[in-house]
Amino acid sequence: MCLPLVVLGWVGLRLARQERDMATQRTRDLLVARLADTDRIIADYFDTQRRSLATIADAMVSSPDSIRDTILRDPLIDNAFLLSPDGQLIHPNLNSLSQRESTFISTHGDMVRDINTPADDEQTATITGSWTVRFAGQGVNIFYNHASPGGQTVAILLARARWMADVIANLPDTPIDEEEVDTQIRLINANGDTVYAWGRLANDNDTQPFAELPISEPLAAWRLQYLINPDNLTASTAAYFNMLSLLAVCGLVIIVGGLAFHREYTRRVTEATQRVSFVNHVSHELKTPLTNIRMYAELLDEHIDGESDDKQRRHLDIIVEESQRLTRLIGNVLTLGKSQRDQLNVRPRPAIVDDAIRDVAQLFKPSFDRRKVSVDMNLDAPATVNVDVDAVEQIVGNLLNNVEKYAAQGQSVTISSTQTDATTTITVADQGPGIPADQHERIFSPFARLSNHIADSPGTGIGLTIARELARRHGGDLSLVPTDKGACFLITLNTPAAQRNADA
Amino acid sequence: MGNGVSHHQTTNRKSAPSLTIVLQTSYPDLTTRVVANRNIRWCSNDCKDVDTQIRSKAMNAYHKTLIVACTMVALATPSSAKQAKLDVSLAHPTLLSDSPQTTYVKVGLTGFELAPNEKRPPVNIALVIDKSGSMQGDKIEQAKTAAINALNMLTPDDIVSVIAYDTAVSVVWPATKLTDKVSVRNAISGIGAYGNTALFGGISKGAAEIRKFLARDRVNRVILLSDGLANVGPSSPTELGYLGSSLLAEGISVSTLGLGLGYNEDLMFNLAQASDGNHVFVEDPNYLAHVFKREFNDVTSVVAQEIIIRIECAPGVRPVRLLNIDGDISGQNVHVRMNQLYAGHEKYAILEVEVQPGEPLMSRRVANVNVSYANLRNGSNDSLFAYADADFNPRPSVVESTINKKVMAEVILQIANLQNELAVRLRDEGKLNEASRVLKSNGFFLEQNARKFESRRLSERADSNFQQSDSLDGRDWEKTKKSMRGYQRQDRGQQQVGSLGPN
């Protein structure tokens, strides 16, 4: 039981974990796609600037004297280089630098060398230019490079604070009463500092980003982060735990069920065993006193025979009859117990069947006389055969008992026996009320009685069951023969012939 | 004696009627010039007729009366083209003739007054309010109340947007005409405080809202209220300064109101200084209502904006530095931006120059000044021109006696401010004693000159300096520095108030 559980658990766990990882990855991909949308907003802004900067650059080329003015007027431009086709620096004019230009040259002057050597034909052909990023001062510095058709080169430095403010202006703001959102997107600069954030997190600090995306040119050193409250990964986490708990429950059910079943089984077996042994024990205990009662009753019967009055005799008869009944009953119960334990055996011995029948009929005579039931005996089984006399007595006794109980009003019972080679047939017929057709089989079931009213007649309902069981064990059967009036039982027994010399 | 010929040009849409006054001078070493903003014909012994805009140097009683008469006549003349008044003056109208001398050129602009029944130019204001955790409680409540009350000074023609920021930025009320005051009020009332401080983001969004209705005929201003340190986004004073100057180039000024003792005064000062807005230290939230009213009052009295001043120094004159404002000096040219000019109120820029010795008794051009600005009253682009000439004299006493006291007082004020900045730097480096010494000596400097140039402002500042030199310790410094920054901005930008509170 344990091994399948373990295997089940391990496989289930792996599946659940896989499922959860896949779900997490799906969520992550979704969020990265959203970040990509934001990236497009930023990229669009720089594209727009590039177009207007191209126009400005061309104007710078055509009138270098107005460059200072242009720079002063345009909030987005910090400063600019203008190089002649042969790489000479036209602006700023090194002979008359303003303070701003001095700072500009000292910070970015080395760029001039790099601009000086454009890649052969490419740059002269392009009209709209490209971005260059340099790290200096506060962080990222963005240059717009432009090669004019005439061969001059322009490099325009964007005012840092300005493009940052513009980018922020284009990004979403956070609605003021959305306090339950619990997600946040952050714009992170090259140093890892947050430049701008939108959305709201319940706990601001120490939240690892769930998804990240670097931004397009020229802000490639920056990135976007998507932060969510990890407790909110409901879909995947919940499924994972659901799977796990389901597995656990199944496993538990199996274990508990198994244990319970085992216990129940053991208990029942124990109980049954106990009950049977109890029954046997009790029956045995009952039998002994009964035997004594019968014995002394019969002795008394012989003693007073012929001398005492009828009343005494009658009382004695009743005592004997009742004790016989009890004995029979106990015998039935014991037999039933044995039969249930599959320990019922018949012991055929050489004997005469008719003798057995006469003996048992004799037992019932006083009762039948009292009830005014006449007994007709047509016995024709005189051969000595192998037969279990006790079984015969029990079977016939049960049948006669039934007649006594249920068919006494018929005033008659006929017992007949015949024999063929190895089979003895006995019939017991009465003139009682008979048995309804739909009960013909049921009467042989244990504990089944035609009526459950205790007052109707005493009995436990096991008489016919025993009788049939015994008959069958004797190689024969007990059945009900259809009759017009009353009931007729047919007993067949397997009785092979026996040697007269065997033990009697 | 040669008198310089100077030109005055106005490129107005409407032509101004001219008034002709003829003056004659008889003093060879003094020239008489008249200050007026009307067209005046002046002629020297040569009696040349020219249209001039002239400035006064020294006058005797006769000329004073004449000047008064002229001025009265001038002002009585009706004019449909009101303009700002440009005033270019030298601290030392007479310079030493045998050695180089440092002097100062003051370029002053005064806003014109509107007629009593004239409607003021509409405004475009973005209120940017700090709602970080430190603002919780009384501060945010007072801020909201103050903002709501100040809205009553505006009309449905004005455009207002409200931005609130903590870790993230919320546009509480996007830029719209103020036709529905109740809704704006409700939006402001709904602001609650918690979180960090994304000041840069707040300003960016505020500027974005202003840009929706950015126009030359509107007064465009961001008003920032903050009580804390910026900790999300760029937060160095330098970066915020750069942001300020780029906004100035667009015609947007940022006024910064610092509340309490926890904000970064360098950051707030830089932002206002660079964008030509106000910076005020508000110690007590109870004064917020007053501050907001003053600020809105300023905004609603702007008559000219987007001012570009170009100073061209003559040969032999070297521009050294600008004292109270940022600008670009390249060669002989100086480029200065200012933004918003209030009616009847003067803003100025002072340039320190080194002048080479000149011929005694010769008058020489020192600087030509061109100013252009957007006239909010009639939507036109006005240009003004003025210049400054100087005489030379070998006698120091003469030079001394002709000093322009008013200009010199303003020069001293600005120099003292620069000195104070040195003291602030020293104190921030932990050098309390040195800082105290600088403040004290600066105080004496101010005191001396206060007497010499008869300036009340200078003696007030002297007193402040002495006070500040004693309040450099620990918690005191927080407060001292903030009020210093407030005064600094007040002096440099000629704003009305620098610091508000029980101090």
Interface residues (C-beta under 8 A of the other chain):
Chain A: R68 L72 R73 D74 P75 L76 S96 L97 S98 Q99 R100 E101 Q138 A159 R160 A161 R162 M164 A165 D166 I168 A169 N170 D173 T174 P175 I176 D177 Q184 T194 V195 Y196 A197 W198 G199 R200 D204
Chain B: I163 A164 T167 A168 V169 S170 V171 V172 G190 I191 G195 N196 A198 F200 G201 I203 S204 K205 A207 A208 R211 V232 G233 P234 S236 T238 E239 L240 Y242 L243 S246 L247 A249 E250 D328 I329 S330 G331 H335 R337
